[in-house]
């Protein structure tokens, strides 16, 4: 297992754990939905999302192997 796989697995495990924790104690912690909506309410969040989307599109469709 290389470092990239470890990073992606740890990110997935963190998100899954956060979903479980917020489902059990939803009144004390922010959910992923509230975090996402808070991020997208600001102009900076939307600009970062657009830049990330453009970067992903560049790497998926425009670069030749």
DRENPA-3360 file (N, C-alpha, C; in nm, 2 decimals, always signed):
BEGIN
1 = XXXXXXXX = +0.09/-0.12/+0.00/+0.00/+0.00/+0.00/+0.09/+0.12/+0.00 ~ +0.07/+0.21/-0.09/+0.15/+0.33/-0.10/+0.09/+0.45/-0.02 ~ +0.16/+0.56/-0.01/+0.12/+0.67/+0.07/-0.01/+0.73/+0.02 ~ -0.03/+0.74/-0.11/-0.15/+0.79/-0.16/-0.28/+0.72/-0.12 ~ -0.27/+0.58/-0.12/-0.38/+0.50/-0.08/-0.41/+0.52/+0.07 ~ -0.30/+0.53/+0.15/-0.32/+0.55/+0.29/-0.39/+0.69/+0.32 ~ -0.35/+0.79/+0.25/-0.41/+0.92/+0.26/-0.56/+0.92/+0.23 ~ -0.59/+0.85/+0.11/-0.73/+0.85/+0.07/-0.82/+0.76/+0.17;
9 = XXXXXXXX = -0.76/+0.65/+0.22/-0.83/+0.57/+0.31/-0.85/+0.64/+0.45 ~ -0.75/+0.72/+0.49/-0.77/+0.79/+0.61/-0.87/+0.90/+0.60 ~ -0.88/+0.97/+0.48/-0.98/+1.07/+0.46/-1.12/+1.01/+0.46 ~ -1.13/+0.89/+0.39/-1.26/+0.83/+0.39/-1.30/+0.78/+0.53 ~ -1.21/+0.73/+0.61/-1.24/+0.68/+0.74/-1.28/+0.80/+0.83 ~ -1.22/+0.92/+0.81/-1.25/+1.04/+0.89/-1.39/+1.08/+0.86 ~ -1.42/+1.09/+0.73/-1.56/+1.13/+0.69/-1.66/+1.03/+0.74 ~ -1.64/+0.91/+0.73/-1.73/+0.81/+0.78/-1.75/+0.82/+0.93;
17 = XXXXXXXX = -1.64/+0.83/+1.00/-1.65/+0.85/+1.15/-1.73/+0.98/+1.19 ~ -1.70/+1.09/+1.11/-1.78/+1.21/+1.14/-1.93/+1.19/+1.11 ~ -1.96/+1.12/+1.01/-2.10/+1.10/+0.98/-2.17/+1.02/+1.09 ~ -2.10/+0.92/+1.14/-2.15/+0.83/+1.25/-2.16/+0.91/+1.38 ~ -2.06/+0.99/+1.41/-2.06/+1.07/+1.54/-2.17/+1.17/+1.53 ~ -2.19/+1.24/+1.42/-2.29/+1.35/+1.41/-2.43/+1.29/+1.41 ~ -2.44/+1.17/+1.36/-2.58/+1.10/+1.36/-2.62/+1.07/+1.50 ~ -2.52/+1.03/+1.59/-2.55/+0.99/+1.72/-2.57/+1.11/+1.81;
25 = XXXXXXXX = -2.48/+1.21/+1.80/-2.48/+1.33/+1.88/-2.51/+1.45/+1.79 ~ -2.62/+1.45/+1.72/-2.64/+1.56/+1.62/-2.67/+1.70/+1.68 ~ -2.70/+1.70/+1.81/-2.73/+1.83/+1.87/-2.61/+1.90/+1.92 ~ -2.50/+1.84/+1.93/-2.37/+1.90/+1.98/-2.27/+1.93/+1.88 ~ -2.27/+1.86/+1.76/-2.17/+1.88/+1.66/-2.23/+1.92/+1.53 ~ -2.16/+2.00/+1.45/-2.21/+2.03/+1.32/-2.20/+1.91/+1.22 ~ -2.30/+1.90/+1.14/-2.31/+1.79/+1.05/-2.23/+1.83/+0.92 ~ -2.20/+1.73/+0.84/-2.13/+1.76/+0.71/-2.21/+1.85/+0.62;
33 = XXXXXXXX = -2.34/+1.84/+0.63/-2.43/+1.92/+0.55/-2.42/+2.07/+0.59 ~ -2.42/+2.09/+0.72/-2.41/+2.23/+0.77/-2.28/+2.29/+0.74 ~ -2.17/+2.21/+0.75/-2.04/+2.26/+0.71/-2.03/+2.29/+0.56 ~ -2.09/+2.20/+0.48/-2.08/+2.23/+0.33/-2.16/+2.35/+0.30 ~ -2.28/+2.37/+0.36/-2.36/+2.49/+0.33/-2.30/+2.62/+0.38 ~ -2.23/+2.61/+0.49/-2.16/+2.72/+0.54/-2.04/+2.76/+0.45 ~ -1.97/+2.66/+0.40/-1.86/+2.68/+0.31/-1.91/+2.75/+0.18 ~ -2.03/+2.70/+0.13/-2.08/+2.75/+0.00/-2.15/+2.88/+0.01;
41 = XXXXXXXX = -2.18/+2.92/+0.14/-2.25/+3.05/+0.16/-2.15/+3.17/+0.13 ~ -2.02/+3.15/+0.15/-1.92/+3.25/+0.13/-1.87/+3.26/-0.02 ~ -1.83/+3.38/-0.06/-1.78/+3.39/-0.20/-1.65/+3.32/-0.21 ~ -1.57/+3.31/-0.10/-1.44/+3.25/-0.11/-1.46/+3.09/-0.12 ~ -1.55/+3.04/-0.05/-1.58/+2.90/-0.06/-1.62/+2.86/-0.20 ~ -1.71/+2.94/-0.26/-1.75/+2.91/-0.40/-1.64/+2.93/-0.50 ~ -1.55/+3.03/-0.48/-1.44/+3.05/-0.57/-1.34/+2.93/-0.56 ~ -1.32/+2.88/-0.43/-1.23/+2.77/-0.41/-1.28/+2.64/-0.48;
49 = XXXXXXXX = -1.41/+2.62/-0.47/-1.48/+2.51/-0.53/-1.47/+2.51/-0.68 ~ -1.48/+2.63/-0.74/-1.47/+2.65/-0.88/-1.33/+2.62/-0.93 ~ -1.23/+2.67/-0.85/-1.09/+2.64/-0.89/-1.06/+2.50/-0.87 ~ -1.11/+2.43/-0.77/-1.08/+2.29/-0.76/-1.15/+2.21/-0.87 ~ -1.27/+2.25/-0.91/-1.34/+2.18/-1.02/-1.26/+2.20/-1.15 ~ -1.21/+2.32/-1.18/-1.13/+2.35/-1.30/-1.00/+2.27/-1.30 ~ -0.94/+2.26/-1.18/-0.81/+2.18/-1.17/-0.84/+2.03/-1.20 ~ -0.94/+1.98/-1.14/-0.98/+1.84/-1.16/-1.01/+1.81/-1.31;
57 = XXXXXXXX = -1.08/+1.90/-1.37/-1.11/+1.89/-1.51/-0.99/+1.89/-1.60 ~ -0.90/+1.98/-1.56/-0.77/+1.99/-1.64/-0.70/+1.86/-1.63 ~ -0.69/+1.80/-1.51/-0.61/+1.68/-1.50/-0.68/+1.56/-1.56 ~ -0.81/+1.56/-1.56/-0.89/+1.45/-1.62/-0.90/+1.45/-1.77 ~ -0.92/+1.57/-1.83/-0.95/+1.57/-1.97/-0.84/+1.64/-2.06 ~ -0.76/+1.72/-2.00/-0.67/+1.80/-2.09/-0.53/+1.75/-2.09 ~ -0.48/+1.68/-2.00/-0.35/+1.63/-2.00/-0.34/+1.50/-2.07 ~ -0.23/+1.49/-2.15/-0.21/+1.36/-2.23/-0.11/+1.27/-2.15;
65 = X = -0.14/+1.15/-2.15/-0.05/+1.05/-2.08/+0.09/+1.04/-2.15;
% end
